[in-house]
Amino acid sequence: GGVQLREHWYLLGADASLRWMVLYFTGSAKKAGMAYRGCMLLTPDGQVPGRSMMPIIAQALARAEMQPWELRPVNNTVNHTAG
Protein backbone atom coordinates (compact mmCIF):
# COMPACT_ATOMS: atom_id res chain seq x y z
CA GLY A 1 0.00 0.00 0.00
CA GLY A 2 2.98 2.39 -0.10
CA VAL A 3 3.65 5.09 -2.63
CA GLN A 4 5.31 3.78 -5.76
CA LEU A 5 7.56 6.07 -7.75
CA ARG A 6 8.15 5.85 -11.46
CA GLU A 7 11.32 7.70 -12.46
CA HIS A 8 13.32 8.26 -15.63
CA TRP A 9 16.87 9.63 -15.65
CA TYR A 10 18.74 11.22 -18.57
CA LEU A 11 22.33 12.35 -19.04
CA LEU A 12 22.19 15.88 -20.49
CA GLY A 13 25.89 16.64 -20.59
CA ALA A 14 29.27 15.76 -19.16
CA ASP A 15 32.85 16.90 -19.21
CA ALA A 16 35.10 14.61 -21.29
CA SER A 17 37.18 13.91 -18.16
CA LEU A 18 34.03 13.44 -16.03
CA ARG A 19 34.89 16.43 -13.85
CA TRP A 20 31.15 17.17 -13.96
CA MET A 21 27.89 15.81 -15.40
CA VAL A 22 24.32 17.07 -15.59
CA LEU A 23 21.50 14.58 -15.02
CA TYR A 24 17.80 15.23 -15.61
CA PHE A 25 15.11 13.26 -13.83
CA THR A 26 11.36 13.12 -14.13
CA GLY A 27 8.95 11.04 -12.15
CA SER A 28 5.55 10.55 -10.67
CA ALA A 29 3.84 9.06 -7.66
CA LYS A 30 0.54 8.07 -9.22
CA LYS A 31 -1.33 7.23 -6.00
CA ALA A 32 -0.27 10.53 -4.44
CA GLY A 33 -1.15 12.47 -7.59
CA MET A 34 2.32 14.02 -7.79
CA ALA A 35 4.74 14.59 -10.63
CA TYR A 36 8.21 16.09 -10.40
CA ARG A 37 11.30 16.87 -12.44
CA GLY A 38 14.71 18.31 -11.84
CA CYS A 39 18.39 18.42 -12.70
CA MET A 40 21.52 17.54 -10.80
CA LEU A 41 25.01 18.88 -11.40
CA LEU A 42 27.40 16.21 -10.13
CA THR A 43 31.13 16.61 -9.47
CA PRO A 44 33.61 14.23 -7.79
CA ASP A 45 34.32 16.66 -4.95
CA GLY A 46 30.92 18.35 -4.72
CA GLN A 47 32.32 21.73 -5.75
CA VAL A 48 30.82 23.81 -8.54
CA PRO A 49 33.03 23.72 -11.66
CA GLY A 50 34.98 26.82 -12.66
CA ARG A 51 33.43 29.75 -14.53
CA SER A 52 34.82 28.49 -17.87
CA MET A 53 32.54 25.43 -17.64
CA MET A 54 29.36 27.31 -16.75
CA PRO A 55 28.25 28.15 -20.34
CA ILE A 56 28.48 24.46 -21.29
CA ILE A 57 26.64 23.44 -18.12
CA ALA A 58 23.96 26.05 -18.85
CA GLN A 59 23.50 24.55 -22.32
CA ALA A 60 23.02 21.09 -20.78
CA LEU A 61 20.45 22.46 -18.30
CA ALA A 62 18.64 24.27 -21.14
CA ARG A 63 17.97 20.88 -22.77
CA ALA A 64 15.60 20.29 -19.84
CA GLU A 65 14.28 23.88 -19.97
CA MET A 66 16.05 24.65 -16.68
CA GLN A 67 18.44 27.42 -15.66
CA PRO A 68 21.61 27.35 -13.49
CA TRP A 69 19.96 29.52 -10.83
CA GLU A 70 17.48 26.69 -10.19
CA LEU A 71 20.23 24.43 -8.79
CA ARG A 72 20.69 24.18 -5.02
CA PRO A 73 23.87 23.06 -3.23
CA VAL A 74 23.88 19.83 -1.23
CA ASN A 75 26.29 19.09 1.61
CA ASN A 76 27.06 15.36 1.42
CA THR A 77 29.23 15.45 4.54
CA VAL A 78 26.12 15.76 6.73
CA ASN A 79 23.98 12.74 7.60
CA HIS A 80 20.57 13.90 6.37
CA THR A 81 18.88 10.66 7.44
CA ALA A 82 19.72 10.93 11.15
CA GLY A 83 16.63 11.43 13.27
BELBELNOR-V949136 format. One record per residue. N is the residue number from 1. RES is the residue in one small letter. PSI is psi in whole degrees, 0 to 359 (999 if undefined). Layout:
N	RES	PSI
N	RES	PSI
//
This chain:
1	g	6
2	g	173
3	v	130
4	q	131
5	l	143
6	r	112
7	e	153
8	h	135
9	w	143
10	y	140
11	l	118
12	l	336
13	g	156
14	a	150
15	d	145
16	a	330
17	s	7
18	l	36
19	r	342
20	w	158
21	m	152
22	v	122
23	l	144
24	y	137
25	f	150
26	t	145
27	g	175
28	s	154
29	a	90
30	k	313
31	k	329
32	a	352
33	g	33
34	m	146
35	a	150
36	y	162
37	r	160
38	g	177
39	c	153
40	m	134
41	l	113
42	l	137
43	t	154
44	p	325
45	d	1
46	g	0
47	q	148
48	v	134
49	p	163
50	g	164
51	r	327
52	s	336
53	m	341
54	m	322
55	p	323
56	i	320
57	i	319
58	a	322
59	q	318
60	a	316
61	l	323
62	a	334
63	r	335
64	a	13
65	e	41
66	m	161
67	q	154
68	p	326
69	w	347
70	e	348
71	l	148
72	r	140
73	p	151
74	v	133
75	n	104
76	n	2
77	t	354
78	v	138
79	n	100
80	h	350
81	t	351
82	a	136
83	g	999
//
